[in-house]
């Protein structure tokens, strides 16, 4: 029996596969990939490079999307009109504006206006009082602001075509037609001008607490025909 077992062992090739033994590992030279079990090289798809995205800081994005509020625009307009007005005075004025907003809205709602129109009249009154009436260091009270704004009327200025420059009593408005102003009750002289058109100037009466429409049509400037010089022949 022992002789048969020894004969069987020596007759079978020593590959190791017949007895479930692992085949001897083969060393691969450096720089080469080991072959796969199927006999074909492993060709794995390479991942695509991701596009490089530039990161924008939140503060920079907020500055790019920042839009100034109407109150900040009024403060800047007052600084342009009166450079001697300090930031402390403007801060005190802002408190007076906030304190008088409820009363101004109540008055203008009774006259048929909405909240947006009441707030626009309030900011216009603040601009006029601080920019033209009060001294740079004088305090602005909410009572004086309410009384001043209560005497306004809404002046709507239109032109055909639109986009004309508006001058109200010689003062140019920041907005072009269609423009809205909040002056006190009275008669004003309005001038409309636009490139390529003849200027129009006329008076308009503003009534307290009521809207007033001023609309004019601009005429194109007539161009004179160019005169051709006659050629003179020598005699």
DONU-717300 format. One record per residue: residue in three letters; x, y, z of N, C-alpha, C, CB in turn; residue number from 1. Coordinates in pm, whole numbers, plus 50000, padded with zeros to 5 digits. Glycine has a CB too. Example, Ala and Ser with C-alpha at 12.3 -4.5 7.8 and 13.67 -1.06 7.14 Angstrom:
BEGIN
PT   aa   n.xx   n.yy   n.zz  ca.xx  ca.yy  ca.zz   c.xx   c.yy   c.zz  cb.xx  cb.yy  cb.zz    i
PT  ALA  51319  49431  50780  51230  49550  50780  51320  49670  50780  51131  49553  50905    1
PT  SER  51285  49775  50708  51367  49894  50714  51290  50003  50787  51408  49940  50572    2
//
This chain:
BEGIN
PT   aa   n.xx   n.yy   n.zz  ca.xx  ca.yy  ca.zz   c.xx   c.yy   c.zz  cb.xx  cb.yy  cb.zz    i
PT  UNK  50083  49880  50000  50000  50000  50000  50087  50125  50000  49906  50001  50121    1
PT  UNK  50189  50127  50078  50278  50243  50083  50347  50263  49950  50382  50226  50194    2
PT  UNK  50377  50155  49882  50443  50167  49753  50353  50235  49651  50486  50030  49701    3
PT  UNK  50220  50208  49654  50125  50271  49561  50112  50421  49589  49987  50203  49573    4
PT  UNK  50110  50455  49715  50096  50599  49750  50217  50677  49704  50077  50618  49902    5
PT  UNK  50338  50622  49723  50459  50692  49679  50465  50703  49528  50584  50621  49730    6
PT  UNK  50417  50598  49461  50416  50604  49315  50321  50712  49264  50376  50467  49256    7
PT  UNK  50208  50725  49330  50110  50826  49288  50163  50968  49311  49977  50806  49366    8
PT  UNK  50233  50988  49417  50287  51121  49445  50393  51161  49345  50346  51126  49585    9
PT  UNK  50483  51072  49308  50590  51105  49214  50541  51113  49071  50701  51004  49224   10
PT  UNK  50432  51044  49038  50381  51048  48899  50306  51175  48868  50291  50929  48874   11
PT  UNK  50243  51243  48966  50164  51365  48943  50257  51485  48937  50058  51384  49053   12
PT  UNK  50243  51577  48835  50329  51697  48829  50307  51786  48950  50301  51777  48701   13
PT  UNK  50418  51841  48998  50412  51924  49120  50370  52066  49085  50549  51925  49192   14
PT  UNK  50246  52080  49043  50192  52213  49012  50119  52272  49129  50100  52206  48892   15
PT  UNK  50073  52184  49217  50001  52233  49334  49853  52246  49311  50056  52364  49376   16
PT  UNK  49804  52246  49183  49662  52264  49158  49583  52138  49183  49640  52311  49017   17
PT  UNK  49648  52022  49167  49573  51897  49184  49533  51875  49328  49655  51780  49135   18
PT  UNK  49603  51932  49425  49573  51911  49566  49517  52036  49631  49697  51866  49639   19
PT  UNK  49473  52135  49548  49417  52258  49604  49518  52350  49661  49319  52226  49707   20
PT  UNK  49647  52327  49626  49751  52415  49678  49768  52535  49587  49884  52339  49693   21
PT  UNK  49806  52651  49643  49824  52773  49564  49949  52763  49482  49828  52896  49654   22
PT  UNK  49942  52816  49361  50058  52816  49272  50160  52914  49324  50018  52850  49127   23
PT  UNK  50285  52885  49296  50388  52978  49346  50373  53115  49282  50529  52923  49317   24
PT  UNK  50389  53218  49364  50373  53357  49316  50489  53394  49229  50362  53455  49434   25
PT  UNK  50452  53465  49122  50555  53512  49029  50582  53658  49054  50512  53489  48882   26
PT  UNK  50706  53693  49055  50744  53832  49079  50738  53910  48948  50885  53841  49141   27
PT  UNK  50683  54030  48956  50676  54119  48839  50787  54220  48849  50538  54189  48829   28
PT  UNK  50848  54248  48735  50957  54348  48738  50904  54484  48779  51025  54359  48601   29
PT  UNK  50988  54567  48837  50943  54700  48881  50901  54786  48762  51055  54771  48961   30
PT  UNK  50792  54864  48784  50742  54953  48679  50634  54891  48594  50854  54996  48592   31
PT  UNK  50606  54760  48611  50503  54693  48534  50392  54647  48626  50562  54574  48456   32
PT  UNK  50268  54641  48570  50154  54597  48645  50141  54446  48634  50028  54666  48596   33
PT  UNK  50102  54377  48740  50084  54232  48733  49969  54197  48643  50062  54172  48873   34
PT  UNK  49979  54088  48566  49869  54050  48477  49749  54003  48557  49914  53940  48380   35
PT  UNK  49631  54021  48498  49508  53979  48563  49490  53830  48550  49389  54052  48506   36
PT  UNK  49396  53774  48625  49372  53631  48624  49314  53584  48492  49280  53593  48736   37
PT  UNK  49242  53672  48422  49182  53635  48293  49282  53640  48181  49066  53725  48262   38
PT  UNK  49399  53690  48203  49500  53695  48099  49501  53824  48022  49480  53584  48006   39
PT  UNK  49405  53916  48048  49400  54045  47980  49439  54153  48078  49258  54072  47922   40
PT  UNK  49504  54257  48033  49545  54364  48126  49425  54439  48181  49639  54462  48056   41
PT  UNK  49438  54490  48303  49331  54567  48368  49332  54709  48313  49348  54568  48523   42
PT  UNK  49231  54741  48233  49217  54875  48176  49100  54944  48244  49198  54870  48021   43
PT  UNK  49124  55004  48356  49018  55073  48429  49002  55215  48374  49050  55077  48582   44
PT  UNK  48875  55263  48354  48856  55400  48303  48904  55502  48404  48707  55425  48270   45
PT  UNK  48981  55596  48355  49033  55701  48441  48924  55804  48469  49157  55768  48377   46
PT  UNK  48910  55850  48592  48807  55951  48622  48838  56083  48554  48795  55973  48775   47
PT  UNK  48729  56151  48507  48746  56279  48440  48785  56386  48542  48617  56320  48365   48
PT  UNK  48875  56473  48505  48912  56579  48601  48797  56676  48623  49035  56657  48551   49
PT  UNK  48775  56710  48746  48668  56803  48781  48709  56946  48747  48633  56793  48930   50
PT  UNK  48614  57023  48694  48648  57163  48663  48679  57242  48789  48534  57231  48587   51
PT  UNK  48776  57326  48779  48818  57407  48893  48721  57524  48908  48964  57458  48876   52
PT  UNK  48658  57533  49021  48564  57641  49048  48627  57741  49144  48432  57584  49108   53
PT  UNK  48617  57865  49103  48672  57969  49188  48573  58002  49299  48705  58095  49107   54
PT  UNK  48624  57996  49417  48540  58026  49532  48535  58176  49557  48590  57953  49656   55
PT  UNK  48412  58227  49568  48391  58369  49595  48345  58381  49739  48286  58431  49497   56
PT  UNK  48410  58464  49813  48375  58482  49953  48234  58538  49965  48476  58575  50023   57
PT  UNK  48169  58506  50077  48033  58553  50098  48026  58704  50108  47975  58491  50222   58
PT  UNK  48126  58762  50172  48125  58908  50185  48136  58976  50050  48240  58954  50276   59
PT  UNK  48220  58920  49961  48233  58978  49827  48106  58961  49746  48350  58914  49753   60
PT  UNK  48041  58844  49760  47915  58822  49688  47806  58916  49739  47870  58677  49702   61
PT  UNK  47803  58940  49870  47703  59032  49924  47727  59174  49876  47705  59027  50076   62
PT  UNK  47855  59214  49867  47882  59349  49818  47840  59364  49672  48031  59382  49832   63
PT  UNK  47858  59257  49593  47820  59265  49452  47669  59274  49436  47873  59145  49375   64
PT  UNK  47592  59210  49527  47447  59209  49519  47383  59318  49603  47394  59075  49561   65
PT  UNK  47461  59399  49670  47406  59498  49763  47340  59613  49687  47516  59552  49856   66
PT  UNK  47220  59649  49730  47147  59762  49674  47116  59858  49788  47015  59714  49601   67
PT  UNK  47155  59984  49779  47130  60077  49888  46980  60101  49908  47200  60209  49863   68
PT  UNK  46942  60122  50031  46802  60149  50064  46768  60295  50030  46775  60121  50215   69
PT  UNK  46638  60327  50019  46601  60468  49994  46653  60564  50099  46451  60481  49986   70
PT  UNK  46656  60521  50225  46709  60608  50330  46857  60635  50310  46685  60547  50468   71
PT  UNK  46934  60534  50271  47077  60553  50245  47099  60645  50125  47146  60419  50222   72
PT  UNK  47014  60636  50025  47025  60727  49910  46998  60871  49951  46928  60685  49799   73
PT  UNK  46901  60891  50041  46872  61026  50089  46989  61080  50170  46743  61026  50175   74
PT  UNK  47047  60997  50254  47162  61041  50332  47278  61083  50242  47207  60930  50428   75
PT  UNK  47302  61006  50135  47409  61043  50042  47376  61172  49969  47433  60931  49942   76
PT  UNK  47249  61192  49934  47209  61317  49866  47228  61437  49959  47063  61308  49819   77
PT  UNK  47195  61418  50087  47213  61527  50183  47362  61559  50199  47150  61491  50320   78
PT  UNK  47447  61457  50203  47591  61481  50213  47643  61558  50093  47666  61349  50227   79
PT  UNK  47589  61527  49975  47633  61600  49855  47586  61746  49860  47579  61532  49729   80
PT  UNK  47467  61770  49914  47415  61906  49922  47481  61985  50034  47265  61903  49942   81
PT  UNK  47501  61920  50148  47558  61987  50265  47671  61902  50320  47450  62012  50373   82
PT  UNK  47792  61921  50271  47905  61840  50323  47935  61864  50470  48029  61868  50242   83
PT  UNK  47887  61976  50526  47916  62007  50665  47824  61935  50763  47906  62156  50687   84
PT  UNK  47727  61858  50714  47639  61781  50802  47712  61655  50847  47504  61744  50730   85
PT  UNK  47718  61633  50978  47792  61521  51033  47707  61394  51035  47841  61553  51174   86
PT  UNK  47774  61282  51058  47703  61154  51068  47614  61148  51192  47802  61039  51070   87
PT  UNK  47654  61214  51299  47571  61216  51420  47439  61288  51393  47646  61283  51536   88
PT  UNK  47443  61398  51319  47321  61470  51286  47230  61385  51198  47353  61604  51215   89
PT  UNK  47288  61313  51101  47208  61226  51015  47147  61112  51094  47293  61171  50902   90
PT  UNK  47218  61061  51194  47163  60955  51278  47045  61007  51360  47271  60898  51370   91
PT  UNK  47055  61130  51411  46943  61190  51483  46825  61215  51390  46986  61320  51549   92
PT  UNK  46855  61257  51267  46747  61277  51170  46675  61146  51139  46803  61338  51040   93
PT  UNK  46752  61038  51129  46690  60908  51100  46594  60866  51210  46798  60801  51083   94
PT  UNK  46627  60898  51335  46535  60869  51445  46407  60951  51432  46602  60896  51580   95
PT  UNK  46419  61078  51393  46301  61162  51374  46215  61111  51258  46344  61308  51349   96
PT  UNK  46279  61061  51154  46204  61007  51040  46125  60884  51083  46300  60971  50924   97
PT  UNK  46188  60795  51158  46118  60675  51205  46003  60711  51299  46216  60580  51275   98
PT  UNK  46023  60812  51382  45918  60851  51477  45798  60915  51408  45976  60948  51580   99
PT  UNK  45819  60978  51293  45711  61048  51223  45647  60964  51113  45762  61176  51165  100
PT  UNK  45697  60844  51087  45645  60763  50975  45498  60726  50996  45728  60636  50958  101
PT  UNK  45460  60689  51118  45322  60647  51142  45226  60762  51116  45305  60595  51285  102
PT  UNK  45257  60882  51165  45168  60997  51147  45157  61037  51000  45217  61116  51230  103
PT  UNK  45270  61036  50928  45267  61073  50787  45186  60972  50707  45409  61084  50730  104
PT  UNK  45201  60846  50736  45123  60744  50665  44974  60760  50691  45168  60603  50705  105
PT  UNK  44940  60789  50814  44798  60808  50848  44740  60926  50770  44782  60831  50999  106
PT  UNK  44812  61036  50762  44763  61154  50690  44749  61125  50541  44857  61274  50711  107
PT  UNK  44846  61058  50482  44844  61035  50338  44744  60927  50298  44982  60998  50289  108
PT  UNK  44717  60832  50387  44614  60733  50357  44476  60798  50352  44616  60621  50460  109
PT  UNK  44453  60894  50437  44326  60966  50434  44310  61049  50306  44314  61056  50555  110
PT  UNK  44419  61085  50243  44414  61162  50118  44409  61075  49994  44535  61253  50110  111
PT  UNK  44411  60944  50011  44402  60854  49897  44535  60799  49847  44336  60922  49787  112
PT  UNK  44643  60827  49918  44773  60775  49879  44799  60642  49952  44886  60878  49911  113
PT  UNK  44903  60571  49909  44940  60444  49972  45064  60463  50059  44964  60334  49865  114
PT  UNK  45109  60352  50120  45224  60358  50208  45351  60399  50134  45246  60224  50276  115
PT  UNK  45369  60347  50014  45489  60379  49938  45496  60528  49905  45494  60296  49808  116
PT  UNK  45384  60587  49869  45382  60731  49838  45405  60813  49965  45247  60771  49774  117
PT  UNK  45350  60768  50077  45372  60840  50203  45519  60837  50243  45285  60781  50314  118
PT  UNK  45584  60720  50229  45725  60711  50263  45811  60795  50168  45771  60566  50260  119
PT  UNK  45775  60799  50040  45848  60881  49945  45836  61030  49980  45798  60856  49803  120
PT  UNK  45717  61074  50018  45699  61214  50059  45777  61244  50187  45550  61245  50080  121
PT  UNK  45782  61149  50279  45855  61170  50404  46005  61186  50378  45832  61052  50500  122
PT  UNK  46062  61101  50294  46205  61113  50263  46234  61241  50185  46252  60992  50184  123
PT  UNK  46142  61280  50098  46160  61407  50026  46158  61526  50121  46052  61423  49918  124
PT  UNK  46068  61522  50220  46064  61630  50319  46191  61636  50401  45945  61614  50410  125
PT  UNK  46245  61521  50437  46372  61518  50511  46485  61578  50427  46408  61374  50551  126
PT  UNK  46489  61544  50298  46593  61599  50210  46584  61751  50200  46584  61537  50070  127
PT  UNK  46462  61802  50185  46444  61947  50169  46476  62022  50297  46302  61978  50124  128
PT  UNK  46430  61968  50410  46454  62038  50536  46602  62041  50571  46374  61973  50649  129
PT  UNK  46668  61925  50566  46807  61920  50605  46899  61980  50500  46847  61779  50633  130
PT  UNK  46862  61970  50374  46949  62019  50267  46935  62166  50236  46924  61941  50145  131
PT  UNK  46818  62227  50266  46796  62365  50223  46746  62458  50334  46698  62367  50111  132
PT  UNK  46681  62404  50436  46613  62490  50534  46692  62498  50665  46471  62439  50561  133
PT  UNK  46719  62384  50727  46781  62382  50859  46930  62410  50851  46757  62249  50926  134
PT  UNK  46983  62458  50964  47127  62473  50978  47193  62336  50994  47159  62564  51099  135
PT  UNK  47320  62326  50963  47385  62194  50970  47380  62129  51107  47528  62207  50929  136
PT  UNK  47382  62210  51214  47383  62154  51350  47247  62159  51418  47484  62228  51434  137
PT  UNK  47144  62211  51349  47011  62222  51410  46946  62084  51417  46921  62319  51330  138
PT  UNK  46871  62062  51525  46803  61934  51545  46674  61931  51464  46773  61909  51694  139
PT  UNK  46641  61813  51414  46518  61793  51338  46421  61714  51426  46546  61717  51203  140
PT  UNK  46306  61774  51455  46205  61708  51537  46103  61639  51449  46136  61808  51631  141
PT  UNK  46042  61534  51502  45940  61463  51426  45816  61549  51402  45901  61335  51499  142
PT  UNK  45781  61638  51498  45665  61725  51481  45685  61822  51364  45637  61804  51609  143
PT  UNK  45805  61881  51356  45832  61973  51246  45833  61900  51112  45966  62044  51267  144
PT  UNK  45882  61777  51111  45885  61701  50987  45744  61664  50941  45969  61574  51005  145
PT  UNK  45657  61625  51035  45520  61590  50998  45446  61712  50945  45445  61531  51119  146
PT  UNK  45461  61827  51010  45393  61948  50964  45443  61991  50826  45415  62061  51065  147
PT  UNK  45571  61974  50802  45628  62016  50674  45580  61924  50561  45781  62016  50680  148
PT  UNK  45579  61795  50587  45540  61699  50483  45390  61704  50457  45581  61556  50524  149
PT  UNK  45312  61746  50556  45166  61752  50538  45124  61853  50432  45099  61786  50669  150
PT  UNK  45208  61951  50402  45173  62052  50303  45215  62016  50162  45235  62181  50340  151
PT  UNK  45259  61892  50139  45305  61852  50006  45188  61816  49915  45402  61734  50016  152
PT  UNK  45218  61822  49787  45132  61767  49683  45217  61684  49590  45057  61880  49605  153
PT  UNK  45157  61585  49528  45233  61496  49439  45233  61554  49298  45172  61352  49439  154
PT  UNK  45352  61577  49246  45369  61633  49112  45426  61526  49021  45461  61760  49114  155
PT  UNK  45349  61486  48921  45389  61384  48825  45425  61455  48694  45276  61277  48803  156
PT  UNK  45547  61436  48649  45598  61506  48530  45626  61403  48422  45726  61589  48563  157
PT  UNK  45558  61417  48308  45574  61326  48195  45610  61406  48070  45445  61244  48171  158
PT  UNK  45668  61334  47974  45702  61394  47846  45691  61289  47737  45843  61455  47849  159
PT  UNK  45665  61337  47617  45663  61252  47498  45765  61307  47400  45519  61247  47433  160
PT  UNK  45873  61230  47371  45910  61100  47430  45962  61114  47571  46013  61032  47345  161
PT  UNK  45973  61001  47641  46021  61002  47779  46172  61015  47786  45977  60876  47850  162
PT  UNK  46220  61035  47908  46363  61047  47931  46415  61189  47926  46436  60967  47832  163
PT  UNK  46329  61287  47945  46372  61427  47940  46423  61471  48077  46256  61518  47894  164
PT  UNK  46516  61564  48076  46570  61622  48199  46470  61723  48254  46709  61690  48174  165
PT  UNK  46448  61718  48385  46346  61802  48449  46414  61904  48539  46246  61715  48530  166
PT  UNK  46373  62030  48525  46417  62137  48614  46293  62198  48679  46499  62246  48537  167
PT  UNK  46293  62197  48813  46182  62252  48889  46229  62379  48959  46128  62149  48992  168
PT  UNK  46181  62493  48909  46226  62624  48959  46378  62637  48953  46178  62645  49103  169
PT  UNK  46436  62589  48844  46579  62601  48823  46663  62492  48886  46625  62730  48873  170
PT  UNK  46602  62405  48965  46674  62294  49030  46648  62165  48952  46631  62279  49180  171
PT  UNK  46754  62102  48906  46740  61979  48827  46710  61861  48918  46867  61953  48746  172
PT  UNK  46609  61784  48880  46572  61665  48956  46664  61550  48919  46425  61627  48929  173
PT  UNK  46677  61457  49013  46763  61340  48989  46701  61243  48890  46793  61269  49120  174
PT  UNK  46568  61238  48883  46499  61147  48793  46455  61220  48666  46377  61083  48863  175
PT  UNK  46458  61145  48555  46406  61196  48429  46262  61152  48411  46493  61149  48310  176
PT  UNK  46197  61207  48310  46057  61172  48289  46043  61025  48248  45995  61262  48181  177
PT  UNK  45948  60964  48315  45848  61011  48408  45910  61031  48546  45730  60913  48415  178
PT  UNK  45892  61153  48601  45951  61187  48730  45840  61225  48828  46052  61303  48716  179
PT  UNK  45866  61200  48956  45771  61232  49062  45841  61319  49164  45714  61102  49128  180
PT  UNK  45778  61430  49200  45832  61522  49300  45723  61550  49404  45882  61656  49234  181
PT  UNK  45769  61591  49522  45677  61622  49633  45706  61765  49680  45693  61519  49751  182
PT  UNK  45660  61865  49607  45680  62003  49653  45564  62051  49740  45697  62097  49532  183
PT  UNK  45586  62161  49807  45478  62224  49883  45378  62288  49787  45534  62330  49981  184
PT  UNK  45261  62317  49838  45157  62377  49755  45204  62512  49702  45026  62393  49834  185
PT  UNK  45180  62538  49573  45222  62662  49511  45238  62645  49361  45353  62711  49573  186
PT  UNK  45285  62749  49296  45306  62750  49152  45455  62738  49123  45247  62880  49087  187
PT  UNK  45488  62650  49031  45628  62622  48998  45649  62633  48847  45670  62482  49048  188
PT  UNK  45772  62661  48811  45810  62667  48670  45890  62541  48638  45892  62796  48638  189
PT  UNK  45842  62469  48537  45900  62340  48500  45958  62351  48360  45794  62227  48507  190
PT  UNK  46078  62300  48345  46146  62301  48215  46187  62158  48181  46270  62396  48217  191
PT  UNK  46155  62118  48058  46191  61987  48006  46288  62005  47890  46065  61907  47961  192
PT  UNK  46396  61928  47892  46496  61938  47785  46547  61799  47751  46614  62032  47826  193
PT  UNK  46583  61784  47621  46631  61655  47573  46708  61677  47444  46512  61555  47550  194
PT  UNK  46814  61602  47426  46896  61617  47306  46814  61585  47180  47021  61524  47313  195
PT  UNK  46823  61675  47083  46751  61657  46958  46611  61713  46958  46745  61514  46926  196
PT  UNK  46569  61773  47072  46433  61827  47081  46439  61968  47138  46343  61736  47170  197
PT  UNK  46339  62046  47103  46330  62182  47155  46286  62180  47300  46233  62267  47069  198
PT  UNK  46348  62257  47389  46307  62257  47530  46169  62318  47548  46409  62335  47614  199
PT  UNK  46101  62271  47649  45967  62319  47683  45971  62372  47825  45860  62206  47668  200
PT  UNK  45913  62488  47846  45909  62550  47979  45772  62608  48002  46018  62659  47993  201
PT  UNK  45714  62576  48119  45579  62622  48150  45560  62619  48301  45472  62534  48079  202
PT  UNK  45453  62680  48350  45421  62684  48492  45318  62576  48525  45370  62823  48532  203
PT  UNK  45316  62540  48652  45223  62438  48699  45189  62467  48845  45282  62294  48683  204
PT  UNK  45060  62458  48879  45014  62482  49016  44997  62349  49088  44881  62562  49016  205
PT  UNK  45058  62337  49205  45050  62217  49287  44955  62243  49402  45190  62175  49339  206
PT  UNK  44861  62149  49422  44761  62161  49528  44800  62069  49643  44619  62126  49474  207
PT  UNK  44784  62117  49765  44821  62038  49882  44735  61913  49893  44807  62123  50010  208
PT  UNK  44804  61799  49911  44734  61673  49934  44672  61612  49811  44630  61693  50034  209
PT  UNK  44701  61663  49691  44641  61610  49570  44749  61585  49465  44535  61707  49515  210
PT  UNK  44725  61488  49377  44820  61465  49268  44797  61563  49154  44810  61321  49216  211
PT  UNK  44905  61610  49094  44900  61704  48981  44985  61647  48868  44950  61847  49022  212
PT  UNK  44929  61646  48748  44999  61592  48631  45046  61706  48542  44908  61495  48552  213
PT  UNK  45174  61702  48507  45232  61797  48412  45291  61714  48297  45343  61890  48481  214
PT  UNK  45232  61727  48180  45274  61647  48064  45284  61737  47942  45174  61530  48037  215
PT  UNK  45397  61725  47872  45419  61804  47752  45484  61716  47645  45509  61927  47784  216
PT  UNK  45464  61759  47519  45521  61690  47404  45638  61772  47351  45415  61667  47293  217
PT  UNK  45751  61705  47334  45871  61772  47285  45875  61763  47133  45999  61710  47347  218
PT  UNK  45909  61875  47070  45917  61879  46925  46063  61863  46880  45859  62011  46870  219
PT  UNK  46084  61783  46775  46222  61767  46727  46278  61899  46673  46228  61659  46616  220
PT  UNK  46407  61914  46690  46473  62034  46641  46479  62028  46488  46617  62048  46702  221
PT  UNK  46438  62137  46425  46443  62143  46279  46585  62176  46234  46343  62250  46225  222
PT  UNK  46635  62089  46152  46770  62109  46101  46765  62194  45974  46838  61973  46073  223
PT  UNK  46849  62294  45970  46856  62381  45854  46934  62313  45742  46920  62515  45891  224
PT  UNK  46883  62325  45620  46957  62263  45508  47089  62334  45485  46873  62266  45379  225
PT  UNK  47190  62254  45458  47323  62310  45435  47328  62378  45298  47430  62201  45444  226
PT  UNK  47382  62497  45300  47396  62572  45175  47523  62532  45101  47397  62724  45204  227
PT  UNK  47504  62504  44975  47618  62465  44894  47681  62588  44830  47577  62365  44787  228
PT  UNK  47810  62596  44838  47882  62709  44780  47889  62691  44630  48025  62722  44840  229
PT  UNK  47854  62800  44558  47859  62796  44414  48002  62816  44366  47766  62904  44353  230
PT  UNK  48037  62736  44273  48169  62749  44217  48170  62861  44113  48215  62616  44155  231
PT  UNK  48264  62952  44129  48275  63067  44036  48389  63037  43939  48300  63203  44114  232
PT  UNK  48359  63057  43814  48461  63036  43711  48529  63167  43680  48399  62977  43583  233
PT  UNK  48658  63165  43669  48730  63291  43637  48694  63340  43497  48885  63271  43648  234
PT  UNK  48672  63469  43482  48638  63528  43353  48762  63566  43276  48550  63651  43373  235
//
